[in-house]
Amino acid sequence: MKKVIQSYAEFKEELVKGKVLVDFFATWCGPCKMVAPIVDQIAEENPDITVLSVDVDLVGEAAADFNVASIPTIIYFENGKPMRTQIGYAPKQRLLALIGK
């Protein structure tokens, strides 16, 4: 299940929970709206991975921590460490490759 992050503290807490896929987005971003249903599918199909959605306008500190300059940016983390990154829209297969599937 996907979790929408509401604060920087919540982001920091969730980020260290093993395998985490983070979708940095903005509500006004067209490509973000295109990739959101794919991220939702990945969240539903992979209950072993925590999936977070971070609105860069609401929780800008989280985006700044990882130098997110373009959205959507999707980063896969293991134990709080960034492993792989996708910048811009990508099809489901490419996003699955981020998580090693």
N, CA, C and O atoms as a DFTB+ gen file, in Angstrom:
404 C
 N C O
     1  1       0.832      -1.181       0.000
     2  2       0.000       0.000       0.000
     3  2       0.883       1.252       0.000
     4  3       1.931       1.291       0.644
     5  1       0.447       2.242      -0.715
     6  2       1.194       3.485      -0.794
     7  2       0.813       4.403       0.362
     8  3      -0.349       4.483       0.761
     9  1       1.820       5.090       0.887
    10  2       1.589       6.033       1.971
    11  2       1.977       7.432       1.501
    12  3       3.084       7.641       1.005
    13  1       1.068       8.384       1.658
    14  2       1.336       9.775       1.297
    15  2       1.950      10.465       2.509
    16  3       1.344      10.529       3.579
    17  1       3.151      10.973       2.326
    18  2       3.901      11.591       3.421
    19  2       3.399      13.019       3.658
    20  3       3.207      13.794       2.721
    21  1       3.196      13.339       4.933
    22  2       2.667      14.653       5.300
    23  2       3.693      15.581       5.944
    24  3       3.467      16.787       6.041
    25  1       4.831      15.015       6.387
    26  2       5.822      15.855       7.071
    27  2       7.228      15.278       6.876
    28  3       7.398      14.108       6.535
    29  1       8.204      16.116       7.097
    30  2       9.594      15.696       6.977
    31  2       9.930      14.635       8.030
    32  3      10.643      13.676       7.736
    33  1       9.426      14.802       9.240
    34  2       9.672      13.822      10.307
    35  2       9.102      12.455       9.925
    36  3       9.741      11.427      10.150
    37  1       7.919      12.449       9.357
    38  2       7.298      11.193       8.923
    39  2       8.137      10.546       7.810
    40  3       8.319       9.329       7.800
    41  1       8.641      11.350       6.886
    42  2       9.497      10.845       5.807
    43  2      10.733      10.163       6.374
    44  3      11.061       9.043       5.984
    45  1      11.418      10.834       7.294
    46  2      12.643      10.280       7.891
    47  2      12.353       8.967       8.619
    48  3      13.155       8.035       8.565
    49  1      11.223       8.896       9.288
    50  2      10.838       7.698      10.022
    51  2      10.563       6.520       9.077
    52  3      11.005       5.400       9.334
    53  1       9.842       6.773       7.999
    54  2       9.468       5.714       7.056
    55  2      10.644       5.248       6.199
    56  3      10.691       4.087       5.793
    57  1      11.581       6.133       5.926
    58  2      12.664       5.860       4.992
    59  2      13.568       4.714       5.435
    60  3      14.168       4.048       4.592
    61  1      13.676       4.476       6.714
    62  2      14.605       3.467       7.233
    63  2      13.956       2.100       7.450
    64  3      14.547       1.238       8.100
    65  1      12.766       1.890       6.924
    66  2      12.023       0.643       7.137
    67  2      12.332      -0.405       6.073
    68  3      11.418      -0.919       5.430
    69  1      13.601      -0.724       5.881
    70  2      13.966      -1.775       4.937
    71  2      13.930      -1.309       3.499
    72  3      14.631      -0.366       3.131
    73  1      13.107      -1.970       2.669
    74  2      12.991      -1.652       1.249
    75  2      11.900      -0.596       1.059
    76  3      10.738      -0.815       1.403
    77  1      12.299       0.552       0.505
    78  2      11.369       1.684       0.366
    79  2      11.504       2.288      -1.027
    80  3      12.608       2.582      -1.486
    81  1      10.372       2.467      -1.688
    82  2      10.321       3.140      -2.977
    83  2       9.651       4.489      -2.758
    84  3       8.531       4.551      -2.250
    85  1      10.332       5.572      -3.139
    86  2       9.808       6.916      -2.891
    87  2       9.531       7.604      -4.221
    88  3      10.402       7.702      -5.084
    89  1       8.299       8.076      -4.364
    90  2       7.861       8.833      -5.534
    91  2       7.793      10.305      -5.137
    92  3       6.886      10.722      -4.417
    93  1       8.769      11.090      -5.617
    94  2       8.751      12.534      -5.393
    95  2       7.941      13.149      -6.529
    96  3       8.274      12.968      -7.700
    97  1       6.873      13.878      -6.185
    98  2       5.955      14.394      -7.186
    99  2       5.438      15.775      -6.791
   100  3       5.749      16.285      -5.714
   101  1       4.640      16.373      -7.684
   102  2       3.890      17.596      -7.370
   103  2       2.509      17.449      -8.000
   104  3       2.361      16.796      -9.033
   105  1       1.518      18.043      -7.390
   106  2       0.141      17.898      -7.871
   107  2      -0.066      18.532      -9.240
   108  3      -0.967      18.127      -9.975
   109  1       0.745      19.511      -9.593
   110  2       0.611      20.222     -10.870
   111  2       1.417      19.587     -12.005
   112  3       1.378      20.083     -13.131
   113  1       2.136      18.515     -11.735
   114  2       3.066      17.892     -12.691
   115  2       2.373      16.824     -13.539
   116  3       1.896      15.818     -13.014
   117  1       2.323      17.053     -14.855
   118  2       1.687      16.103     -15.771
   119  2       2.321      14.720     -15.767
   120  3       1.611      13.732     -15.584
   121  1       3.644      14.613     -15.963
   122  2       4.274      13.288     -15.931
   123  2       4.099      12.576     -14.576
   124  3       4.052      11.348     -14.516
   125  1       4.005      13.359     -13.499
   126  2       3.771      12.759     -12.175
   127  2       2.408      12.073     -12.146
   128  3       2.259      10.987     -11.586
   129  1       1.419      12.720     -12.756
   130  2       0.074      12.135     -12.802
   131  2       0.054      10.874     -13.654
   132  3      -0.731       9.962     -13.399
   133  1       0.917      10.821     -14.666
   134  2       0.991       9.641     -15.524
   135  2       1.640       8.457     -14.809
   136  3       1.240       7.312     -15.018
   137  1       2.631       8.725     -13.972
   138  2       3.354       7.637     -13.306
   139  2       2.661       7.188     -12.010
   140  3       2.914       6.081     -11.534
   141  1       1.801       8.021     -11.441
   142  2       1.155       7.701     -10.163
   143  2       0.391       6.377     -10.178
   144  3       0.532       5.605      -9.229
   145  1      -0.416       6.069     -11.208
   146  2      -1.114       4.773     -11.195
   147  2      -0.158       3.583     -11.253
   148  3      -0.457       2.519     -10.711
   149  1       0.982       3.759     -11.902
   150  2       1.978       2.684     -11.970
   151  2       2.580       2.465     -10.582
   152  3       2.757       1.326     -10.149
   153  1       2.888       3.544      -9.899
   154  2       3.421       3.451      -8.534
   155  2       2.396       2.780      -7.623
   156  3       2.755       1.960      -6.778
   157  1       1.112       3.130      -7.796
   158  2       0.048       2.496      -7.012
   159  2       0.012       0.989      -7.253
   160  3      -0.122       0.214      -6.306
   161  1       0.132       0.569      -8.512
   162  2       0.128      -0.858      -8.847
   163  2       1.306      -1.573      -8.196
   164  3       1.156      -2.661      -7.640
   165  1       2.463      -0.955      -8.269
   166  2       3.661      -1.559      -7.669
   167  2       3.465      -1.707      -6.158
   168  3       3.851      -2.721      -5.576
   169  1       2.874      -0.710      -5.538
   170  2       2.615      -0.771      -4.093
   171  2       1.674      -1.932      -3.756
   172  3       1.908      -2.664      -2.795
   173  1       0.626      -2.095      -4.539
   174  2      -0.341      -3.167      -4.282
   175  2       0.261      -4.545      -4.521
   176  3      -0.025      -5.486      -3.780
   177  1       1.089      -4.668      -5.546
   178  2       1.637      -5.960      -5.945
   179  2       2.875      -6.371      -5.144
   180  3       3.309      -7.519      -5.235
   181  1       3.447      -5.458      -4.365
   182  2       4.681      -5.738      -3.636
   183  2       4.547      -5.315      -2.171
   184  3       5.130      -4.312      -1.760
   185  1       3.785      -6.073      -1.385
   186  2       3.569      -5.694       0.013
   187  2       4.833      -5.727       0.865
   188  3       4.839      -5.214       1.985
   189  1       5.902      -6.325       0.345
   190  2       7.171      -6.384       1.085
   191  2       7.962      -5.088       0.971
   192  3       8.991      -4.928       1.628
   193  1       7.489      -4.163       0.141
   194  2       8.173      -2.886      -0.063
   195  2       7.275      -1.752       0.409
   196  3       6.089      -1.718       0.082
   197  1       7.836      -0.832       1.171
   198  2       7.108       0.368       1.575
   199  2       7.176       1.352       0.423
   200  3       8.259       1.641      -0.086
   201  1       6.027       1.869       0.006
   202  2       5.969       2.839      -1.088
   203  2       5.463       4.165      -0.519
   204  3       4.389       4.239       0.077
   205  1       6.264       5.202      -0.722
   206  2       5.938       6.527      -0.207
   207  2       5.744       7.502      -1.348
   208  3       6.464       7.449      -2.345
   209  1       4.772       8.394      -1.208
   210  2       4.589       9.504      -2.140
   211  2       4.893      10.783      -1.383
   212  3       4.317      11.050      -0.329
   213  1       5.810      11.574      -1.937
   214  2       6.245      12.803      -1.285
   215  2       5.985      13.984      -2.220
   216  3       6.613      14.104      -3.272
   217  1       5.057      14.848      -1.828
   218  2       4.771      16.067      -2.590
   219  2       5.897      17.059      -2.298
   220  3       6.054      17.512      -1.165
   221  1       6.678      17.393      -3.325
   222  2       7.849      18.253      -3.118
   223  2       7.463      19.664      -2.691
   224  3       8.277      20.374      -2.101
   225  1       6.234      20.077      -2.981
   226  2       5.780      21.393      -2.533
   227  2       5.393      21.382      -1.060
   228  3       5.450      22.414      -0.392
   229  1       5.002      20.221      -0.555
   230  2       4.584      20.092       0.841
   231  2       5.752      19.704       1.756
   232  3       5.862      20.206       2.875
   233  1       6.620      18.811       1.274
   234  2       7.732      18.297       2.073
   235  2       9.037      18.501       1.280
   236  3       9.720      17.545       0.913
   237  1       9.345      19.752       1.037
   238  2      10.514      20.106       0.236
   239  2      11.832      19.667       0.842
   240  3      12.791      19.409       0.116
   241  1      11.894      19.578       2.163
   242  2      13.136      19.153       2.817
   243  2      13.536      17.743       2.387
   244  3      14.720      17.447       2.222
   245  1      12.541      16.879       2.207
   246  2      12.820      15.502       1.801
   247  2      13.437      15.479       0.405
   248  3      14.395      14.748       0.152
   249  1      12.881      16.283      -0.497
   250  2      13.429      16.358      -1.857
   251  2      14.837      16.950      -1.837
   252  3      15.713      16.495      -2.573
   253  1      15.051      17.946      -1.011
   254  2      16.365      18.589      -0.919
   255  2      17.429      17.614      -0.410
   256  3      18.578      17.672      -0.848
   257  1      17.061      16.730       0.499
   258  2      18.005      15.747       1.042
   259  2      18.643      14.888      -0.053
   260  3      19.783      14.443       0.076
   261  1      17.885      14.663      -1.132
   262  2      18.367      13.779      -2.191
   263  2      18.523      14.507      -3.525
   264  3      18.513      13.893      -4.591
   265  1      18.667      15.822      -3.440
   266  2      18.933      16.667      -4.615
   267  2      17.929      16.440      -5.741
   268  3      18.307      16.395      -6.911
   269  1      16.672      16.299      -5.396
   270  2      15.630      16.124      -6.405
   271  2      15.386      17.472      -7.067
   272  3      14.874      18.402      -6.444
   273  1      15.764      17.563      -8.343
   274  2      15.619      18.812      -9.093
   275  2      14.551      18.710     -10.175
   276  3      14.057      19.729     -10.658
   277  1      14.194      17.494     -10.556
   278  2      13.175      17.249     -11.572
   279  2      12.167      16.257     -11.017
   280  3      12.505      15.368     -10.235
   281  1      10.927      16.430     -11.437
   282  2       9.899      15.488     -10.997
   283  2       9.152      14.958     -12.208
   284  3       9.045      15.657     -13.216
   285  1       8.643      13.757     -12.136
   286  2       8.804      12.844     -11.011
   287  2      10.229      12.299     -10.909
   288  3      10.910      12.081     -11.910
   289  1      10.643      12.091      -9.683
   290  2      11.869      11.344      -9.395
   291  2      11.466      10.214      -8.467
   292  3      10.806      10.431      -7.450
   293  1      11.868       9.015      -8.828
   294  2      11.535       7.849      -8.024
   295  2      12.852       7.213      -7.591
   296  3      13.699       6.874      -8.417
   297  1      13.004       7.060      -6.280
   298  2      14.240       6.512      -5.726
   299  2      13.912       5.277      -4.890
   300  3      12.991       5.284      -4.073
   301  1      14.684       4.225      -5.115
   302  2      14.561       3.003      -4.331
   303  2      15.647       3.008      -3.253
   304  3      16.823       3.217      -3.549
   305  1      15.242       2.776      -2.003
   306  2      16.140       2.771      -0.853
   307  2      16.152       1.398      -0.195
   308  3      15.152       0.679      -0.204
   309  1      17.290       1.051       0.368
   310  2      17.384      -0.104       1.249
   311  2      18.034       0.373       2.538
   312  3      19.160       0.871       2.536
   313  1      17.305       0.212       3.640
   314  2      17.764       0.634       4.966
   315  2      18.215       2.096       4.984
   316  3      19.225       2.439       5.599
   317  1      17.455       2.945       4.306
   318  2      17.717       4.383       4.316
   319  2      18.742       4.868       3.310
   320  3      19.002       6.068       3.224
   321  1      19.334       3.948       2.541
   322  2      20.358       4.340       1.566
   323  2      19.802       4.261       0.152
   324  3      19.219       3.245      -0.227
   325  1      19.978       5.330      -0.638
   326  2      19.478       5.289      -2.012
   327  2      20.271       4.283      -2.850
   328  3      21.502       4.280      -2.845
   329  1      19.536       3.431      -3.567
   330  2      20.169       2.383      -4.370
   331  2      20.078       2.681      -5.869
   332  3      21.076       2.615      -6.587
   333  1      18.857       3.011      -6.335
   334  2      18.623       3.276      -7.760
   335  2      17.609       4.396      -7.911
   336  3      16.717       4.567      -7.080
   337  1      17.766       5.170      -9.011
   338  2      16.922       6.347      -9.241
   339  2      16.385       6.364     -10.662
   340  3      17.081       5.995     -11.608
   341  1      15.136       6.799     -10.800
   342  2      14.526       7.049     -12.105
   343  2      14.018       8.485     -12.097
   344  3      13.221       8.867     -11.240
   345  1      14.489       9.281     -13.062
   346  2      14.027      10.665     -13.182
   347  2      13.130      10.747     -14.399
   348  3      13.509      10.316     -15.487
   349  1      11.940      11.302     -14.218
   350  2      10.978      11.417     -15.305
   351  2      10.077      10.205     -15.382
   352  3      10.250       9.223     -14.661
   353  1       9.105      10.301     -16.282
   354  2       8.167       9.207     -16.465
   355  2       8.901       7.948     -16.935
   356  3       9.862       8.027     -17.700
   357  1       8.438       6.799     -16.470
   358  2       8.975       5.516     -16.917
   359  2       7.854       4.490     -16.891
   360  3       6.949       4.580     -16.061
   361  1       7.904       3.505     -17.802
   362  2       6.910       2.435     -17.786
   363  2       7.111       1.519     -16.580
   364  3       8.136       1.573     -15.901
   365  1       6.122       0.688     -16.336
   366  2       6.127      -0.178     -15.163
   367  2       7.369      -1.059     -15.093
   368  3       7.946      -1.210     -14.016
   369  1       7.800      -1.649     -16.223
   370  2       8.969      -2.538     -16.208
   371  2      10.216      -1.826     -15.697
   372  3      11.005      -2.409     -14.955
   373  1      10.394      -0.578     -16.089
   374  2      11.576       0.162     -15.637
   375  2      11.491       0.441     -14.142
   376  3      12.498       0.380     -13.436
   377  1      10.292       0.746     -13.663
   378  2      10.141       0.993     -12.227
   379  2      10.316      -0.296     -11.426
   380  3      10.867      -0.274     -10.326
   381  1       9.850      -1.412     -11.972
   382  2      10.056      -2.700     -11.299
   383  2      11.553      -3.015     -11.225
   384  3      12.014      -3.604     -10.247
   385  1      12.302      -2.631     -12.244
   386  2      13.749      -2.870     -12.232
   387  2      14.419      -2.106     -11.090
   388  3      15.443      -2.546     -10.567
   389  1      13.849      -0.974     -10.704
   390  2      14.405      -0.215      -9.568
   391  2      14.395      -1.061      -8.299
   392  3      15.322      -1.010      -7.492
   393  1      13.327      -1.838      -8.142
   394  2      13.185      -2.637      -6.922
   395  2      13.704      -4.059      -7.109
   396  3      13.532      -4.908      -6.234
   397  1      14.334      -4.314      -8.247
   398  2      14.938      -5.614      -8.488
   399  2      13.967      -6.696      -8.891
   400  3      14.204      -7.872      -8.617
   401  1      12.870      -6.318      -9.542
   402  2      11.867      -7.310      -9.974
   403  2      11.823      -7.400     -11.483
   404  3      11.043      -8.178     -12.032
